[in-house]
Amino acid sequence: MSRTRVESRKNNSPRKILVTAALPYANGPIHIGHLVEYIQTDIWVRFQKLRGHQCIFIWADDTHGTAIMKSARDHQCSEEEFIARMSTEHQRDFRGFQIEWDHYGSTHSDANRLICHEIWSALNRAGLVVKRQVVELFDAETGEALPDRFVKGKCPKCLSPGQYGDNCDKCGHTYRATDLVEPISALSGKPPVEGATDHFFVRIEELHDFLEDWTAPGVHLQEEVSNYLRGHFLSEPLRDWDVSRPAPYFGFTIPETDNQHYWYVWFDAPIGYIASTKEWCDLNNQKLDDWWRNDDVEIHHFLGKDIQYFHCLFWPAMLKTAGFNLPTREHIHGFLTVNGEKMSKTKGTFIKAETYLRYLDPAYLRYFYAAKLGSRLDDIDLNFNDFKAKVDTDLVNKVVNLASRSAKFVEAIGLSPTYPDDGGLFAQAAAAGERIAEHYEECEFSQAMRLIMELADRANPFVENAQPWVLHKDPSKVQELQEVCTIALNLFRQIAIYLAPVLPEFAERVGALFNDPIVSWKQSQSPLVGRSLSKFTHLLKRVELKDIEAMIEASKQTEATPTPAHLIDDATQSTTVEWQDSDEALQAEPLAAECSIDDFARVDLRVARIIEAEHVPEAKKLLKLKLSLGGDNVRTVFAGIKAAYEPAQLVGRLVVMVANLKPREMKFGTSEGMVCAAGSGGSEVYLLAADSGAVPGQRVH
């Protein structure tokens, strides 16, 4: 990193940053695995803008290759029509997940063609391009040359089956498709045939010393990436890079080849970063060289670990030779698993972005990914039980409840004219802002989320102890109520500012509540006072298990699915949704005998928060719960829910308990109540919960 960039970080002066993410391939829809990277990129860009830096996110669809030709043929349209359709769908899905970019282009553009020519000319002038005849694979039926990803077989090194024709995802070995053992063509499903044709190569070994220096640990790359590249590739002479494909091929023709040779998709795809920047510059009265040939500009690439070989060796070699800026940092992430396994279409865990958006709030996934993402290459597991517990506990129970339990009480009178004494809570949270910012900067999002939730954990006891819902009932305590709510709401707003890069729409709603849009990180350092509030409206609801289950079921299907109930307006729901609940549960456990209202009144049902949960080792069915009714009122309850819930899932949840049940002496201790649940028992147990806004101690009527 240049001295200028280091100094700008130290003194917090504005930086000039260009950000890219790996270009989505225009051969299929976006799925939740892709979104790990794109949400990560969006969070980082939004953070930089919130900090006041000039940061642009430049993006495009990757559009060339044999796969695009095949898809266009299957859809009975031209390649141009097919990639235009996919671009529309991709951008629709990205907007649905609140991903925001400054320009979205296409690698099939005039700008990209021109810059491909410029870089090709530079490679030729440097004497790095050679032509030689090679043996490659062709489909036995169509006669088409098969790109690496259209051939599968056994890895020639470790013999793992189902590997593509360029590298093995088991052992990391790279090879040519002709090296595969027992190869099969993806076009016909039959063994391919070999044929000889001319190919163009870039002699990347000529840049070995440069790449050795550039991939040094801790500068441009994470340490594990650097060690991988230097151990697997740079420890020996680098293979010449095959950058061409014979006709027919969808892409750009190589000059002076009479339309017989095309640049391989991996040659022109990363050049699309520069070309898309050129298009943005033309639209915004800027110069390309001010962004790609300027030492004051930081260039940050976000990508997955499956393409680090191409992106961290070939791409820097191309940029160096053509005189463009080299990346300041390549942020490389791991893969996504779902419930501990690879995404599966048969299990419904290969979930398209479009399908997710029909059932669940995108804020859930944005927060869950942020809570899991670090600066290393570790894979992320989307366990749906963990997903629900994380969102409900952190965002609803801890964050949203700060506002829902205070905002409505001061809608008429507004915030206090001066900020009350809060025992240092606001100042402490303001001081944490720089540590949170450092974690965002280094892509340690999970650490940032942890610190933010610690602030919520300190703010919530203040609200519970102050009890604005009680003060509201006493006309003589209006000023005290206003001061308590002013503190609670400012602590809430502070947290919302820190979460703004992760939850942009949530931040917009918070800005609307305070009549003060969230636009700067600096807003977290000063409380708001002496102003009116807008009417409090819904901010975020809990994750519904039925919606997760419906999404998974829909992902197993190929036909269109109806709009789920929770996305239908209340005004039309009764006429558009026909409930067909089975009476199986009622038949299994018929209604009890009638009771009077006096009988029912004897049972004191209260809202309680689970503050501790643990296994009872010697009990097969029981979990030991500590339930808070507010303040120092804590009850111990043994609940027969062990088969249905893990203790970590339960902490922070609001439940309904029978609070006046006679204590029961058990082998494991005294049970001082009972939690209410539905279901047939065993793993079929479902705790009853209170909606957002309910607080411990409230009676259930």
C-alpha positions in Angstrom: 0.0 0.0 0.0 1.3 3.4 -0.9 2.4 5.9 1.8 -0.4 8.2 0.7 -3.1 5.6 1.4 -1.6 4.6 4.8 -1.5 8.3 5.9 -5.1 8.9 4.7 -6.3 6.0 7.0 -4.4 7.3 10.0 -5.7 10.9 9.8 -9.2 9.9 8.5 -8.8 12.2 5.5 -11.1 11.3 2.6 -9.9 8.4 0.4 -10.6 7.6 -3.2 -11.7 3.9 -3.5 -12.8 1.8 -6.4 -14.4 -1.5 -5.5 -15.3 -4.5 -7.6 -16.9 -7.9 -6.9 -16.4 -11.0 -9.1 -18.6 -10.6 -12.1 -21.7 -12.8 -12.0 -21.8 -15.2 -14.9 -24.7 -14.5 -17.2 -25.5 -18.2 -17.6 -27.9 -18.6 -14.7 -29.8 -17.0 -11.8 -28.3 -15.6 -8.6 -28.5 -17.9 -5.5 -27.7 -17.5 -1.9 -24.2 -18.8 -2.3 -23.4 -15.9 -4.7 -24.9 -13.5 -2.2 -22.2 -14.1 0.4 -19.7 -12.1 -1.7 -22.1 -9.5 -3.0 -23.6 -8.7 0.4 -20.1 -8.6 1.8 -19.0 -6.1 -0.9 -22.1 -3.9 -0.5 -21.6 -3.7 3.3 -18.0 -2.6 2.9 -18.9 0.0 0.2 -21.7 1.4 2.3 -19.4 1.6 5.3 -16.8 3.6 3.3 -19.4 6.0 2.1 -20.8 6.4 5.6 -17.3 7.3 6.7 -17.2 10.1 4.1 -14.9 8.6 1.5 -15.3 8.7 -2.2 -16.0 5.1 -3.0 -17.5 3.7 -6.2 -18.7 0.1 -6.7 -18.2 -0.9 -10.3 -19.8 -4.1 -11.6 -20.9 -6.0 -14.7 -22.2 -9.3 -16.0 -19.6 -11.8 -17.3 -21.2 -12.7 -20.6 -18.9 -14.7 -22.9 -18.1 -18.4 -23.5 -19.5 -21.7 -24.8 -21.9 -21.9 -21.9 -23.6 -18.8 -23.1 -23.9 -20.1 -26.6 -25.5 -23.3 -25.3 -28.0 -21.5 -23.1 -29.0 -19.1 -25.9 -29.5 -22.1 -28.2 -31.6 -23.8 -25.5 -33.7 -20.7 -25.1 -34.0 -20.3 -28.9 -32.7 -16.7 -28.9 -29.4 -14.9 -29.8 -26.6 -14.7 -27.3 -27.2 -10.9 -27.1 -30.8 -11.4 -26.2 -30.0 -14.1 -23.6 -27.4 -12.0 -21.8 -29.7 -8.9 -21.8 -32.4 -11.0 -20.2 -30.0 -12.4 -17.5 -28.6 -8.9 -16.8 -32.2 -7.7 -16.0 -32.8 -10.6 -13.7 -29.5 -10.3 -11.9 -29.9 -6.6 -11.3 -33.5 -7.2 -10.1 -32.3 -9.8 -7.5 -29.4 -7.6 -6.3 -31.8 -4.7 -5.8 -34.1 -7.0 -3.9 -31.2 -7.6 -1.4 -30.5 -3.9 -1.1 -27.2 -4.1 -2.9 -26.3 -0.8 -4.4 -23.7 -0.1 -7.2 -22.5 2.9 -9.0 -22.4 1.3 -12.5 -23.5 -2.1 -13.8 -22.1 -3.0 -17.2 -21.5 -6.0 -19.4 -18.3 -7.6 -20.6 -19.9 -7.7 -24.1 -19.5 -4.0 -24.6 -17.6 -1.7 -26.9 -15.6 -0.4 -24.0 -14.5 -3.8 -23.0 -13.5 -4.7 -26.5 -11.3 -1.6 -26.8 -9.5 -2.2 -23.5 -9.0 -5.9 -24.3 -7.2 -4.7 -27.5 -5.2 -2.3 -25.4 -4.0 -4.9 -22.9 -3.4 -7.5 -25.7 -1.2 -5.0 -27.5 0.8 -4.4 -24.3 1.3 -8.1 -23.8 2.5 -8.5 -27.4 4.9 -5.5 -27.1 6.4 -7.1 -24.0 7.0 -10.3 -26.0 4.7 -12.3 -23.7 2.3 -13.8 -26.4 3.1 -17.0 -28.2 1.1 -19.2 -30.6 1.3 -23.0 -30.7 -0.8 -25.9 -31.7 -2.4 -27.9 -28.8 -4.6 -30.9 -28.4 -8.0 -30.2 -26.9 -11.3 -31.8 -26.4 -14.3 -31.5 -28.7 -17.9 -32.8 -28.3 -18.3 -36.0 -30.3 -21.7 -35.1 -31.5 -21.7 -31.3 -32.1 -18.0 -30.8 -33.0 -17.8 -27.8 -30.7 -14.6 -27.1 -28.7 -15.3 -27.8 -25.0 -14.3 -25.2 -22.5 -12.8 -26.4 -19.2 -16.0 -26.2 -17.4 -17.8 -28.2 -20.0 -15.8 -31.3 -19.2 -15.9 -33.4 -16.0 -13.8 -36.4 -15.0 -11.4 -37.6 -12.4 -8.6 -35.4 -11.2 -5.3 -36.6 -12.7 -3.5 -36.1 -9.4 -5.9 -37.3 -6.6 -8.5 -39.1 -8.8 -11.4 -37.4 -7.2 -14.4 -37.8 -9.5 -16.6 -35.0 -10.8 -13.9 -32.5 -11.3 -13.9 -29.7 -14.0 -11.3 -29.5 -16.7 -9.2 -26.7 -15.2 -8.6 -27.5 -11.5 -9.6 -29.9 -8.7 -11.7 -28.5 -5.9 -10.4 -31.4 -3.7 -6.6 -31.1 -3.9 -6.3 -27.7 -5.7 -4.2 -29.2 -8.6 -4.5 -27.3 -11.9 -4.3 -29.1 -15.3 -5.6 -29.1 -18.8 -9.0 -30.7 -19.7 -7.1 -33.3 -21.7 -5.4 -34.5 -18.5 -8.7 -35.6 -16.9 -9.3 -39.3 -16.3 -12.5 -40.6 -17.9 -13.7 -37.2 -19.2 -17.3 -36.6 -20.1 -18.8 -33.8 -22.2 -21.4 -31.6 -20.6 -23.0 -31.0 -24.0 -23.8 -34.6 -25.0 -22.9 -36.6 -21.9 -20.5 -38.7 -23.9 -16.8 -39.0 -23.9 -15.2 -36.2 -25.9 -12.8 -36.6 -28.8 -9.4 -35.0 -29.1 -8.4 -32.6 -31.9 -5.5 -30.2 -32.6 -5.9 -26.5 -33.1 -3.9 -23.3 -32.7 -4.0 -21.4 -29.4 -2.5 -18.2 -28.0 -0.6 -18.2 -24.7 0.7 -15.6 -22.3 4.2 -16.5 -20.9 3.4 -15.5 -17.4 6.6 -17.1 -16.1 8.4 -14.0 -17.4 6.7 -12.1 -14.5 7.6 -14.6 -11.9 9.8 -12.3 -9.8 7.1 -9.6 -9.9 4.4 -12.0 -8.8 6.6 -13.4 -6.1 6.9 -9.9 -4.6 3.3 -8.9 -5.2 1.9 -12.0 -3.4 3.9 -11.4 -0.3 1.8 -12.1 2.9 -0.1 -9.3 4.5 0.1 -6.7 1.8 -2.4 -7.3 -1.0 -3.6 -10.7 0.1 -4.6 -12.6 3.2 -1.8 -14.7 4.6 -3.5 -18.0 3.8 -4.0 -16.9 0.1 -0.4 -15.8 -0.2 0.9 -19.1 1.3 -1.4 -21.1 -1.1 -0.2 -19.3 -4.2 3.4 -19.3 -3.3 3.3 -22.9 -2.2 1.3 -24.4 -5.0 2.3 -22.3 -8.0 5.2 -19.9 -7.5 7.4 -22.6 -6.0 8.0 -23.7 -9.6 7.9 -22.2 -13.1 4.5 -20.9 -14.0 2.6 -22.6 -16.8 1.9 -20.5 -19.9 -1.7 -19.2 -19.8 -4.0 -20.3 -22.6 -6.0 -17.2 -23.5 -7.7 -18.2 -26.7 -10.5 -20.5 -28.0 -11.2 -21.5 -31.6 -14.4 -20.6 -33.4 -17.3 -21.1 -32.9 -17.2 -19.1 -29.7 -19.2 -16.2 -28.2 -16.8 -13.4 -27.4 -14.3 -11.0 -28.9 -12.2 -12.1 -31.8 -8.4 -11.8 -31.5 -6.9 -9.3 -33.9 -5.4 -10.7 -37.1 -6.9 -14.2 -36.8 -9.6 -13.8 -39.5 -12.3 -14.4 -36.9 -11.0 -17.9 -36.2 -9.8 -17.3 -32.6 -11.4 -15.6 -29.6 -10.2 -14.4 -26.3 -11.0 -17.0 -23.6 -13.7 -15.7 -21.2 -11.1 -15.5 -18.4 -9.1 -13.0 -20.4 -11.8 -10.4 -21.0 -13.9 -10.9 -17.8 -11.6 -9.1 -15.3 -10.9 -6.4 -18.0 -14.6 -5.7 -17.6 -13.8 -4.0 -14.3 -11.9 -1.3 -16.2 -14.4 -1.2 -19.1 -17.3 -0.7 -16.7 -15.3 2.0 -14.9 -14.8 3.7 -18.3 -18.6 3.7 -18.9 -19.2 5.2 -15.5 -16.5 7.9 -16.2 -18.1 8.8 -19.5 -21.5 9.2 -17.7 -20.0 11.3 -14.9 -17.5 13.6 -16.7 -14.5 11.7 -15.2 -11.3 10.3 -16.8 -10.5 6.6 -16.7 -6.8 7.3 -15.9 -7.8 9.2 -12.7 -9.1 5.8 -11.4 -6.9 3.1 -13.0 -3.6 5.0 -13.4 -3.5 7.0 -10.2 -1.5 6.1 -7.2 -3.9 8.0 -4.9 -6.7 5.5 -5.8 -7.3 2.3 -3.8 -8.6 -0.6 -5.8 -10.3 -3.4 -3.8 -11.5 -6.6 -5.3 -13.9 -9.0 -3.5 -14.0 -12.6 -4.8 -14.3 -16.2 -3.8 -11.5 -18.6 -3.1 -12.3 -20.7 -6.1 -10.9 -18.0 -8.5 -7.9 -16.8 -6.5 -5.5 -18.6 -8.9 -6.7 -16.6 -11.9 -7.4 -13.4 -10.0 -4.1 -13.2 -8.0 -1.6 -14.3 -10.6 -2.9 -13.7 -14.2 -4.8 -10.5 -13.4 -2.0 -8.6 -11.7 0.3 -9.7 -14.6 -2.0 -8.2 -17.1 -2.4 -4.9 -15.2 1.4 -4.6 -14.6 2.2 -5.1 -18.3 -0.4 -2.7 -19.5 0.4 0.0 -16.9 -2.8 0.0 -14.9 -3.1 0.3 -11.1 -2.6 -3.0 -9.3 -5.2 -4.0 -6.6 -4.6 -2.5 -3.2 -6.3 -5.5 -1.6 -8.0 -8.7 -2.8 -10.6 -9.7 -0.2 -11.2 -13.4 -0.6 -13.9 -15.3 1.1 -14.9 -19.0 1.6 -17.9 -20.9 0.4 -21.5 -21.3 1.7 -22.9 -24.5 3.1 -26.5 -25.0 4.2 -27.2 -27.0 7.3 -23.7 -28.3 7.2 -23.8 -29.6 3.6 -23.3 -28.3 0.1 -26.4 -26.6 -1.3 -28.7 -29.3 -2.7 -31.6 -29.0 -5.2 -33.1 -32.3 -4.0 -33.1 -31.0 -0.3 -34.3 -27.6 -1.3 -31.2 -25.8 0.0 -30.1 -24.6 -3.4 -32.1 -21.4 -2.9 -32.3 -18.8 -5.7 -32.3 -15.2 -4.7 -35.7 -14.7 -6.3 -37.1 -17.6 -4.2 -35.7 -16.3 -0.9 -37.2 -12.8 -1.6 -40.7 -14.3 -2.0 -40.6 -15.7 1.6 -38.1 -13.9 3.8 -36.9 -10.3 4.5 -33.5 -9.7 2.9 -32.4 -7.9 6.1 -32.3 -11.3 7.8 -29.7 -12.7 5.4 -27.7 -9.6 5.3 -27.3 -9.6 9.1 -26.7 -13.3 9.3 -23.9 -13.2 6.8 -22.4 -10.1 8.5 -22.5 -12.0 11.8 -20.6 -14.8 10.2 -18.1 -13.1 7.9 -14.5 -12.5 8.9 -11.3 -11.6 7.1 -10.2 -15.2 6.6 -11.3 -17.8 4.0 -13.5 -19.9 6.4 -16.7 -21.3 4.9 -20.0 -20.0 6.2 -22.7 -22.4 7.3 -26.3 -21.3 6.9 -28.0 -23.4 9.6 -31.7 -22.3 9.6 -32.2 -22.8 13.3 -29.1 -20.7 14.0 -30.4 -18.2 11.4 -33.7 -17.7 13.1 -32.2 -17.6 16.6 -29.6 -15.0 15.5 -32.0 -12.7 13.8 -34.7 -12.9 16.5 -32.3 -12.6 19.4 -30.0 -9.8 18.1 -32.2 -7.7 15.9 -35.7 -8.1 17.4 -35.1 -8.8 21.0 -32.1 -6.6 21.6 -32.2 -3.8 19.0 -35.8 -3.2 17.8 -37.2 -3.6 21.3 -35.2 -0.6 22.5 -37.4 1.6 20.2 -40.7 -0.3 20.4 -40.7 0.0 24.2 -40.0 3.7 24.3 -40.8 5.6 21.0 -44.6 5.5 21.3 -44.5 7.1 24.8 -43.0 10.3 23.6 -44.6 10.7 20.2 -46.7 13.6 21.5 -43.9 15.4 23.5 -40.7 14.6 21.6 -37.2 14.3 23.0 -35.8 16.2 26.0 -34.3 19.7 25.2 -31.0 18.5 26.7 -29.5 15.1 26.9 -30.1 13.6 30.4 -27.5 11.9 32.5 -27.4 8.2 31.4 -24.4 7.1 33.5 -22.1 7.2 30.6 -23.9 4.8 28.3 -24.0 7.1 25.2 -20.4 8.2 25.7 -19.2 4.6 26.0 -21.0 3.6 22.8 -19.6 6.6 21.0 -16.1 5.6 22.0 -16.7 2.1 20.7 -17.4 3.6 17.2 -13.8 3.6 16.2 -13.2 -0.1 17.2 -16.4 -1.0 15.3 -15.1 1.0 12.3 -11.8 -0.8 12.3 -13.5 -4.2 12.2 -15.6 -3.0 9.2 -12.5 -1.7 7.5 -10.7 -5.1 7.8 -13.8 -7.1 6.8 -14.1 -8.5 10.3 -17.9 -8.0 10.1 -18.6 -10.7 12.7 -16.4 -8.8 15.3 -18.2 -5.5 14.4 -21.6 -7.2 15.0 -20.4 -8.6 18.3 -19.4 -5.2 19.6 -22.7 -3.6 18.4 -24.7 -6.2 20.2 -22.7 -5.6 23.3 -23.9 -2.0 23.2 -27.5 -3.3 22.9 -26.9 -5.6 25.9 -25.9 -2.5 28.0 -28.8 -0.4 26.7 -31.6 -2.9 27.4 -31.2 -3.2 31.2 -31.4 0.5 31.4 -34.9 0.4 29.7 -36.0 -2.6 31.7 -35.1 -0.9 35.0 -36.5 2.5 34.0 -39.8 1.0 32.8 -41.2 3.7 30.6 -44.4 1.7 30.2 -45.0 2.2 33.9 -44.0 5.9 33.9 -46.4 6.5 31.1 -49.3 5.7 33.4 -48.4 8.4 35.9 -49.1 12.0 34.8 -46.8 13.4 37.4 -43.8 11.7 35.8 -44.0 13.2 32.3 -40.5 14.7 32.5 -38.9 11.6 33.8 -40.6 9.6 31.1 -39.3 12.0 28.4 -35.8 11.7 29.8 -35.8 7.9 30.0 -37.2 7.7 26.4 -34.7 10.2 25.2 -31.8 8.1 26.5 -33.3 4.8 25.2 -34.0 6.2 21.7 -30.6 7.8 21.4 -28.9 4.5 22.3 -31.1 2.8 19.8 -30.3 5.3 17.1 -26.5 5.0 17.8 -26.8 1.2 17.2 -28.8 1.8 14.0 -26.1 4.0 12.7 -23.4 1.3 13.4 -25.7 -1.2 11.7 -26.5 1.0 8.7 -24.0 -0.7 6.3 -25.6 -4.0 7.0 -29.2 -3.0 7.3 -29.7 0.0 4.9 -33.5 -0.1 4.7 -33.7 -0.5 8.5 -31.5 2.6 8.8 -33.8 4.5 6.5 -36.8 3.7 8.7 -34.9 4.8 11.8 -33.9 8.0 10.1 -37.6 8.6 9.3 -38.6 8.0 12.9 -36.2 10.7 14.1 -36.8 13.0 11.1 -33.0 12.9 10.7 -31.7 10.6 7.8 -28.7 8.5 8.7 -26.0 9.7 6.2 -22.7 9.8 8.3 -20.8 7.7 10.8 -20.3 10.9 12.8 -24.0 11.0 13.7 -23.2 8.3 16.2 -21.1 10.7 18.3 -23.8 13.2 19.2 -27.3 12.6 20.7 -30.4 14.1 19.3 -32.4 16.3 21.6 -35.3 18.8 21.5 -37.1 17.4 18.4 -40.3 15.7 17.6 -40.6 12.1 16.4 -42.6 10.6 13.6 -45.2 8.0 14.6 -43.5 4.7 15.4 -44.1 2.1 12.8 -43.0 -1.5 12.4 -39.3 -1.9 12.0 -38.6 -5.6 11.7 -40.5 -8.7 12.6 -39.3 -12.1 13.8 -38.3 -14.9 11.4 -41.2 -17.4 10.9 -40.3 -21.0 10.7 -43.2 -21.6 8.3 -41.7 -19.2 5.9 -38.3 -20.9 6.0 -40.0 -24.3 5.4 -42.1 -22.9 2.6 -39.0 -21.4 0.9 -37.2 -24.8 1.1 -40.2 -26.6 -0.2 -40.5 -24.1 -3.1 -36.8 -24.6 -3.9 -37.4 -28.3 -4.5 -39.9 -27.4 -7.2 -39.5 -26.2 -10.8 -42.9 -24.8 -11.4 -44.0 -21.4 -10.3 -45.2 -21.1 -6.7 -47.9 -18.8 -5.3 -47.2 -15.7 -3.4 -46.9 -16.7 0.3 -49.4 -15.3 2.8 -47.0 -13.0 4.6 -46.4 -11.0 1.4 -50.1 -10.4 0.7 -51.7 -7.2 1.9 -53.9 -7.6 4.9 -56.8 -6.0 3.1 -56.8 -8.7 0.4 -55.6 -11.7 2.4 -59.0 -13.0 3.4 -60.2 -13.2 -0.2 -57.0 -14.5 -1.8 -55.7 -17.1 0.7 -57.7 -20.2 1.5 -56.5 -21.8 4.7 -56.8 -25.6 4.7 -55.5 -26.6 8.1 -55.9 -30.2 9.1 -57.9 -31.2 12.2 -55.4 -34.0 12.9 -54.0 -32.3 16.0 -57.4 -31.5 17.4 -58.6 -35.1 16.9 -55.4 -36.4 18.6 -56.1 -34.2 21.7 -59.8 -33.2 21.9 -60.9 -30.0 23.7 -61.0 -30.1 27.5 -64.3 -29.6 29.4 -65.6 -26.1 29.7 -64.2 -23.8 32.4 -65.6 -20.5 33.7 -63.8 -17.1 33.3 -63.1 -17.3 37.1 -61.3 -20.7 36.5 -59.2 -19.1 33.8 -58.4 -16.0 35.9 -56.7 -18.2 38.5 -53.9 -19.0 36.0 -51.4 -16.1 35.9 -49.8 -16.2 32.4 -46.9 -13.8 32.1 -44.4 -12.8 29.4 -40.9 -13.9 30.5 -37.4 -13.7 28.9 -35.1 -16.7 28.9 -31.8 -15.4 30.2 -30.1 -18.7 30.7 -30.6 -22.2 29.2 -28.6 -25.3 29.8 -28.8 -29.1 29.4 -29.6 -31.3 32.4 -27.1 -34.1 31.8 -29.0 -36.7 33.8 -32.4 -35.9 32.3 -33.4 -37.2 28.8 -36.1 -34.6 28.1 -35.4 -31.6 30.3 -33.7 -28.3 29.8 -33.0 -25.9 32.8 -34.2 -22.4 32.0 -33.9 -19.2 34.0 -36.8 -16.9 33.2 -36.8 -13.1 33.9 -40.0 -11.4 34.7 -38.2 -8.0 34.8 -35.8 -6.6 37.3 -34.6 -9.1 39.9 -37.6 -11.4 39.4 -36.0 -14.6 38.1 -37.6 -18.1 38.1 -36.0 -21.4 37.4 -38.1 -23.8 35.3 -37.4 -27.3 34.0 -39.0 -27.7 30.6 -39.4 -30.9 28.6 -38.1 -29.4 25.4 -34.7 -30.9 25.1 -35.4 -32.8 21.9 -36.7 -29.7 20.1 -34.3 -26.9 21.1 -30.7 -26.3 21.7 -30.0 -24.1 24.7 -28.1 -21.5 22.6 -31.3 -21.0 20.5 -33.3 -20.0 23.5 -31.3 -17.3 25.3 -33.0 -13.9 24.8 -36.3 -15.2 23.6 -39.6 -14.0 25.0 -41.9 -16.9 26.1 -45.2 -17.3 27.9 -45.0 -18.9 31.4 -47.5 -20.0 34.0 -46.1 -17.7 36.8 -48.3 -18.8 39.7 -47.8 -22.5 39.4 -47.0 -24.2 42.7 -43.2 -24.9 42.9 -42.4 -28.5 42.2 -39.5 -30.3 43.8 -37.6 -32.5 41.3 -34.5 -34.7 41.3 -32.6 -31.9 39.6 -33.9 -28.9 41.6 -37.1 -26.9 42.1 -39.2 -25.9 39.1 -40.9 -22.5 39.8 -43.3 -22.4 36.9 -44.0 -23.7 33.4 -43.4 -22.5 29.9 -46.3 -22.7 27.5 -45.8 -24.7 24.3 -47.7 -26.5 21.6 -47.1 -29.8 19.8 -47.2 -33.5 20.4 -44.0 -33.8 22.4 -40.4 -34.9 21.7 -39.0 -32.9 18.8 -42.5 -31.7 17.9 -42.6 -29.0 20.5 -43.2 -25.3 19.7 -42.7 -22.6 22.4 -45.4 -19.9 22.5 -43.8 -16.5 22.0 -44.9 -12.9 22.4 -44.9 -10.4 19.5 -42.3 -7.6 19.3 -43.1 -4.9 21.8 -44.1 -7.3 24.7 -41.9 -7.1 27.7 -41.1 -9.4 30.6 -43.7 -9.3 33.4 -46.7 -8.3 31.2 -49.7 -10.4 31.9 -51.3 -12.5 29.1 -55.0 -11.9 29.1 
